[in-house]
Amino acid sequence: MFRKIVTLVILVPLAAVIIAFAVANRHGVTVSFDPFSSANPAYSATVPLFVLIFILVVLGVVVGGAAAWLRQAHWRRAARKLDGDNRHLLQELSAVRERLVAETQRASAAEAAAREVAASRDREQTAATPALAPPTT
């Protein structure tokens, strides 16, 4: 909600200024692309001044955006490399976790088997030794 209010507070006055500028500059301006003959140019166009300014602003935004995009190519390349490294490390971590789980299961199975062998040995020893008679007094 706050974002909408801020947007309205900024965009409504900006739109009013742009509309006032366009209405005040409706007269035509001749744009010539012939630097050698200003009296009789090879190619010229008559456009309203506000259209010319809007076109130049849009062109400036596009050129500035392209320049920023080209300057940031190094960072995008580094981000792609780090993303690949991250994926590789996550796969390696998953493999290590799987090995750890398997080794833990093997260790607990071996520990259970060792306990069973010890219990079996204890049962055999108690069965092999005769019960001691209670002392006579």
Beta strands, then each sheet from edge to edge (+ up, - down):
strand 1: 28-32
strand 2: 44-48
sheet 1: 1+ 2-
end
